[in-house]
Amino acid sequence: MRIARKVLFRLFRIMTFKKGVYGSIGKKNKFTTGVFVEEAASIGKYNYFGPYSMINHAIIGNYCSIGPGVKMGQGKHSISYVTTYQSISSSLIGHSLNEEPTQIGNDVWCGANVVIMQGVKIGDGAVIGANAVVTKDIPEYAIAVGIPARVISYRFNEEDVKKIKESQWFYKDIDKAKDSIRQLEFNPKN
């Protein structure tokens, strides 16, 4: 029964031109050419996914901008076993590619070709620079770049972050979110 449901779901996605988008998907997301979203993924609302992004074992908040070629939550192979080949290691030692989901907060911007390893947590409002490889958690409103990614600065001071978080704009529909953002009492730097 479960397989039949999965087949019907995929056929529905193909017929509605959402090829390769299978996870739990919120409303008003934009998927461009060649985006793949695995069934284990969970995506909030109002997110943008650039061409050829691949979202595997990940939970993504709202209002995120995911650049082209971004990879999130890719499988972890069994590197301490005799083979890394999943068809063998899963049957012999019960290894699973998906151990822990990658977690992306709200209003996160990932530049082109970013790779975020499985199990990593990216805080609300963080910016990940193009071509970064994120192997460790990134705090909220941090700017991280490099291989491996490291925090180089923060977008706002603690007081402004607190105001943004209290507004909870990223949980609202777009018109109410805009109203909440207009009401914030500071002028963010550009």
C-alpha positions as CSV (number, residue, x, y, z in Angstrom):
1,M,0.0,0.0,0.0
2,R,2.8,2.4,0.9
3,I,4.6,1.8,-2.4
4,A,1.3,2.4,-4.4
5,R,0.8,5.7,-2.5
6,K,4.3,6.8,-3.3
7,V,3.9,5.9,-7.0
8,L,0.6,7.8,-7.2
9,F,2.2,10.8,-5.5
10,R,5.0,10.9,-7.9
11,L,2.7,10.6,-10.9
12,F,0.7,13.5,-9.5
13,R,3.9,15.6,-9.2
14,I,4.9,14.7,-12.7
15,M,1.5,15.6,-14.2
16,T,1.5,18.9,-12.3
17,F,5.0,19.7,-13.7
18,K,6.8,19.3,-10.3
19,K,9.2,16.7,-11.4
20,G,11.7,15.7,-8.7
21,V,9.8,17.6,-5.9
22,Y,8.6,15.0,-3.5
23,G,9.0,16.1,0.2
24,S,6.5,17.8,2.5
25,I,6.1,21.2,0.7
26,G,4.5,24.4,2.1
27,K,2.7,27.0,0.0
28,K,4.1,29.5,-2.5
29,N,7.5,28.0,-3.0
30,K,9.3,28.6,-6.3
31,F,11.2,25.8,-7.8
32,T,13.3,26.6,-10.9
33,T,14.8,24.2,-13.5
34,G,16.2,20.9,-12.3
35,V,15.5,21.2,-8.6
36,F,15.3,17.9,-6.7
37,V,13.6,17.6,-3.3
38,E,13.8,14.1,-1.7
39,E,10.8,12.6,0.1
40,A,12.5,13.0,3.5
41,A,12.7,16.8,3.1
42,S,10.3,19.2,4.7
43,I,10.0,22.7,3.3
44,G,8.1,25.7,4.7
45,K,6.6,28.5,2.6
46,Y,7.7,31.3,0.4
47,N,11.1,29.8,-0.4
48,Y,13.1,30.2,-3.7
49,F,15.2,27.3,-5.1
50,G,17.7,28.1,-7.8
51,P,18.4,25.9,-10.7
52,Y,19.8,22.4,-10.0
53,S,19.5,22.6,-6.2
54,M,19.3,19.2,-4.4
55,I,17.5,19.0,-1.1
56,N,17.8,15.6,0.5
57,H,17.4,15.0,4.3
58,A,16.6,18.6,5.3
59,I,14.1,20.7,7.1
60,I,13.8,24.2,5.7
61,G,12.0,27.2,7.3
62,N,10.2,30.0,5.5
63,Y,11.4,32.8,3.2
64,C,14.7,31.2,2.3
65,S,16.7,31.9,-0.8
66,I,18.5,28.9,-2.1
67,G,21.0,29.7,-4.9
68,P,21.8,27.5,-7.9
69,G,23.5,24.2,-7.4
70,V,23.0,24.1,-3.6
71,K,23.2,20.7,-2.0
72,M,21.7,20.1,1.5
73,G,21.5,17.0,3.7
74,Q,23.3,14.6,1.3
75,G,23.6,11.0,2.5
76,K,26.4,9.9,4.8
77,H,28.2,6.7,3.6
78,S,29.7,4.2,5.9
79,I,33.4,5.2,5.9
80,S,34.5,3.0,8.7
81,Y,33.1,-0.2,7.1
82,V,34.9,-2.3,4.5
83,T,32.8,-0.6,1.7
84,T,31.1,2.7,1.3
85,Y,28.7,1.2,-1.3
86,Q,25.3,1.7,0.2
87,S,23.5,-1.4,-1.3
88,I,26.1,-3.6,0.5
89,S,26.5,-1.6,3.8
90,S,22.8,-1.2,4.3
91,S,22.1,-4.9,4.0
92,L,25.1,-6.2,5.9
93,I,25.4,-3.7,8.8
94,G,22.1,-1.8,8.5
95,H,23.8,1.5,7.6
96,S,21.4,4.3,6.7
97,L,22.4,7.3,4.5
98,N,20.0,9.5,6.4
99,E,20.9,9.7,10.1
100,E,20.1,13.3,11.1
101,P,18.3,16.0,9.1
102,T,20.0,19.2,8.1
103,Q,18.0,22.1,9.6
104,I,17.7,25.5,7.9
105,G,16.1,28.3,9.8
106,N,13.9,31.1,8.3
107,D,15.1,33.8,6.0
108,V,18.4,32.0,5.2
109,W,20.3,32.9,2.0
110,C,22.6,30.2,0.5
111,G,24.7,31.5,-2.4
112,A,25.5,29.4,-5.5
113,N,27.0,25.9,-5.1
114,V,26.8,25.8,-1.3
115,V,27.1,22.4,0.3
116,I,25.5,21.9,3.7
117,M,26.4,18.5,5.3
118,Q,23.8,16.3,6.9
119,G,22.9,17.2,10.5
120,V,24.1,20.8,10.4
121,K,21.9,23.5,11.7
122,I,21.7,27.0,10.1
123,G,20.1,29.7,12.3
124,D,17.5,32.2,11.2
125,G,18.7,35.0,9.0
126,A,22.1,33.5,8.2
127,V,23.9,34.1,5.0
128,I,26.1,31.4,3.5
129,G,28.5,32.6,0.8
130,A,28.8,31.0,-2.6
131,N,30.8,27.8,-2.8
132,A,31.0,27.3,1.0
133,V,31.0,23.9,2.5
134,V,29.2,23.9,5.8
135,T,30.3,21.2,8.2
136,K,29.3,22.8,11.5
137,D,26.3,24.7,12.8
138,I,26.0,28.4,11.9
139,P,24.4,30.8,14.4
140,E,21.5,33.0,13.5
141,Y,22.2,36.2,11.5
142,A,25.8,35.1,10.9
143,I,27.6,35.4,7.6
144,A,29.7,32.4,6.8
145,V,32.1,31.7,3.9
146,G,34.8,29.3,2.9
147,I,35.8,25.6,2.9
148,P,35.0,24.6,5.6
149,A,32.6,27.5,6.2
150,R,33.5,29.9,9.0
151,V,31.6,32.9,10.4
152,I,33.2,36.2,9.3
153,S,30.6,38.6,10.7
154,Y,27.0,39.1,11.8
155,R,24.3,40.9,9.9
156,F,22.9,42.8,13.0
157,N,23.7,43.5,16.6
158,E,22.0,41.5,19.4
159,E,19.4,44.2,20.1
160,D,18.3,44.3,16.4
161,V,18.3,40.5,16.2
162,K,16.0,40.4,19.2
163,K,13.6,42.8,17.6
164,I,13.5,40.8,14.4
165,K,12.9,37.6,16.3
166,E,10.1,39.1,18.4
167,S,8.3,40.4,15.2
168,Q,8.1,36.7,14.0
169,W,7.6,38.1,10.5
170,F,8.8,34.9,8.9
171,Y,5.8,32.9,10.2
172,K,3.3,35.3,8.5
173,D,1.9,35.4,5.0
174,I,3.7,37.7,2.7
175,D,1.6,40.9,3.1
176,K,1.6,40.6,6.9
177,A,5.3,39.8,6.8
178,K,5.9,43.1,4.9
179,D,3.9,45.0,7.4
180,S,5.9,43.5,10.3
181,I,9.2,44.3,8.6
182,R,8.1,47.9,8.0
183,Q,7.4,48.3,11.7
184,L,10.9,47.3,12.9
185,E,12.5,50.2,14.7
186,F,15.9,50.1,13.2
187,N,17.4,50.7,9.8
188,P,19.4,47.6,8.8
189,K,22.7,48.1,6.9
190,N,22.7,47.0,3.2
